[in-house]
Structure formats: structure tokens, C-alpha cells
Amino acid sequence: MTPAPYDLCILGAGPAGYAAAMRAHDLGKRVLLIERDRVGGAGIHSGALSSKTMWHLSNDYAVASRTDRGYFAQGLHVSYQAVMNCVDTAVSERRTQLNAQIGRLATLSANGGKLTFVIGTGRFVSPTSVEVEQRDSVRTAYQAEHFLIATGSCPRLPAGIQIDGTHIVTSDHIEDLQDFPESMVIVGAGVVGCEYATIFANFHKTRINIIDSQPRILPYEDADVAEVIATSFEKMGINIHRQSKLTTMRLVDGGVEYVICGPTGACQPIRVERALISIGRVPNTGSLCLDKAGVAVDKSGGIVVENTQSVVPHIYAAGDSTLDIALVNVAELEGRHAVERMFGLKPEPIRYEALSAIMFLSPEVASVGLNEQQAKQKKIPYRVAVVHNQLINRNIAMRSTKGFIKLLCSHDQPGRILGLRVVGPQASSTIQGIAFLIDQGASLEDIDRCIHPHPAIPEGVQECARLLLGKSILKPEVFGPDLLRCGEG
């Protein structure tokens, strides 16, 4: 039998697909990488890189606007188009890097393998072949021994609301606005919605309303984390419609009118200039003709996998196409892991217990491992320590003491590290070391005996560990539970 022309065909060149292609190239495989739009996917376009660039620029402007730090800047001016030009430059830099690598590797052979890149829309025509329709409508069939589905996700669209991409938009359109809107409602109080609320509020040009159907924003995080963000939002002028249901939304006279009903049942119409719909994401799998490959999907369209492998043994899936955890770092890890599995390297299972994430809010939030809410849901006994940022030297020096550091450990000895939450500036600087320790099954003593840099935010993590060990430098009986807390659950 004639072997298939490719060892691996990858559908999608976002974070998962790109990382998988590079790992397969390491192994000397013949790789076909298919992308319908832009290399990098939501990892750089209308997503991770672009929105984080916006967040950093908005923070710069917010800091420049402050008057409580010994300076006062006059004549500040901000242009939405200028901001977005800066964002476009950042995205272009990264896209150029990724494209350049693909172009170079397409001309090189690694251990007999080679990378082939095709722009077009791919769909299965059988379990062992795909058809790619290119922009000139030319269709070409390709065969491979293995497949990886890494087609990412797109914003979830609510029923009954017309998304016109100008007045009512999703994260796919928000960067195409021509100017800062005077007012905007954000539907959805999860991470993405709160992130864009932070960005636009930082620029001081837009009145923001957030519709939250839950009792509090960020429902997947602990209540104390959400409360710090909610209090900060209110001080920034962001209005949160708590426990409210959106009943209608329509275009009216060049703006948007929406009606919400609050927890008492009272309803009110509100008029704004723009609306951002941010109610989650759904997998981009509907056009793949997965039935022709025999691949199973769940009710959301996510591919059913076990350890990245679908029900069809030679077809794998990674990243948002399974929609288990929609994060770039997870997508890249799963893509590489899938390649190693399909080619017999027997990699260690992915340790989702040590998953880390950053929320680009005001203040910043970083997380790794379990929070209290998750530990209780899983019936895992735990102990917890909290140190307020008012007691951390680096926060004091930065004149930014909102927030806290919270460390969870197991209830038994020697106190295995279970999770960390950091709310405050430079929060992301704390989590990677703890992610490693969780992955290694480390304990509080491992944090305590490590020499931490000074002054630095991670010193607060060390003080949390010492609180749990009963040998903290700062004493709870002196500072009280508002600043230092130890407990169990």
C-alpha cells in the first residue's frame, strides 16, 4: 500500500496547531499545516496579544492621568486610532515572526521531514483525507496518517440579537471601532468582558455598563477576588447591573437600546452608543464535516477527547476545538502533547492541577491551582492564608496596595501546595514558581526555605506559607483578619 503523503495534517495554525507543527518538525515528520485565515489565530488577533497590548496601553494612560503620585501631567490626549495602530504594530511583529518561521522551515528538511503550509478552509472527506478550498475556490484533497484538529473557537452569539459588527459587536469587532464610544454596555461579566471594561475605563473616554446575570462578577473565582475587582470597577465609574437579565437589545437611531430586568423583576430600557457581547466562546468545528471522519462532538460542538485523542484513534484535537480550557498556554501544551502521543513518545500526562492564568483587570489577577470555591466543590480539605497588599513592601513602594495574596495548602502534613491567587500589580510574577511546586507536589516548607528577591511581590507568597506554618514575620494578632488571615475549609 502506498503510504499517505503526510505523516500529520493539522487543521488550524493558532496556538495549538502552530505549536504542534513545530513539535512534529522536531521529530522529522512530513507535516501539512492548513489555516483558513491568519497564522496565530486568536492567540494574537482579536484575542490574547491584541487585547493585552490594549490593556498595557490603557494602563499607561491611566497612570499618566493620576494626580496622587507627586506629578501632574497636563494636556493629555488619546486617540483610538493611534492606540489601535500601536496594537496593530505589536500584532504585526508577532505575525511576521510566525510567518517567517513557517516560510523558512518549508524550505528545510529535518531528519527527512518537511513542513507544508496551505491557506484555505479544510474539511474531512473521509477518516484519512481532507479537502482544502483555497481563496480562488480551487479545491485540493490531501491524505495523512494522523490528524490534529486545532481550529480554535469564536465568540458565542446570543439568540435574538443582531450582531452588526459596528454598533453591536463581539471581541472580533471591538478593535475595528473608529473612536472611543461615549457609552458602552458589556453583556457578560466573565474574564473577557471584565478585561474590555478595564481597558475602556482606563482611557476615561467611555461610560461602561456591565450586565451580570450572576450574583457577582467573575463567578468562577472566589468571592473575595471578585469583590476587589467589583469595588475597583465602581471607583473607575463602571456600573454593574447585578443579577440582571437582558431581555431585548436593538439598534435605535444610530445607537443601541437594551432592556434589563433586575432581581426584583423591575425592567428598564437603557440607551448606549455601543454594545459588546461577551458571553463565552464556542468551538470552530461546525464546518469540518466531522461526521465523515467519525469524530464525536459534545452538545457545544467541542470534540470529545481523552488525553487529546478523539474516538477515532489517528485523529487528535487540542486547544479551543475541545473547549475544555480556553487558554493559549493550554492550547500550545495540548498541541505538543498530542504530537508526542501520536508518534509514540509516551509523554507524561498534562497536569491541569498546576494550570496558571492571568486576568488583565484593574487590579491584575493571577491564579494557579485550586481556589477555595473549587476546593469546596471537590470536597478537598484545605488550609488558607491571606496577606493583604498593604503589608507587602513592593506594593507599598509602588503606592498600589489594593488586593491581596491567598495561598491554599492541603489540610494534612506537610501541607502540600494546592493553589494561589494574587490580586494586585505584577500579580503574574508570582505564579510560575508556584505552578512548578504544585506540579512537583511540594509543600509549604519548600516555599519558606527558598530565598525570595526583595522587595518583590512573591515575598507575600512566602509570608502566606509562614502564616500556615505558624512562623510568620507579621503576626495576625497584631494586624487583624482584615490584613492577615489564616483559616481552613
Secondary structure, 3 states (H helix, E strand, C coil): CCCCCEEEEEECCCHHHHHHHHHHHHCCCEEEEEECCCCCHHHCCCCHHHHHHHHHHHHHHHHHCCCCCCCCCCCCCCCHHHHHHHHHHHHHHHHHHHHHHHHHHCCCCECCEEEEEEECEEEEEECCEEEEECCCCCEEEEEEEEEEECCCEEECCCCCCCCCCCCEECCCCHHHCCCCCCEEEEECCCHHHHHHHHHHHHCCCCEEEEECCCCCCCCCCCHHHHHHHHHHHHHCCCEEECCCEEEEEEEECCEEEEEEECCCCCEEEEEECEEEECCCEEECCCCCCHHHCCCCECCCCCECCECCECCCCCEEECHHHCCCCCCHHHHHHHHHHHHHHHCCCCCCCCCHHHCEEEECCCCCEEEEECCHHHHHHCCCCEEEEEEEHHHCHHHHHHCCCCCEEEEEEECCCCCEEEEEEEECCCHHHHHHHHHHHHHCCCEHHHHHCCCCCCCCCHHHHHHHHHHHHCCCCCCHHHHCCCCEEEEEC
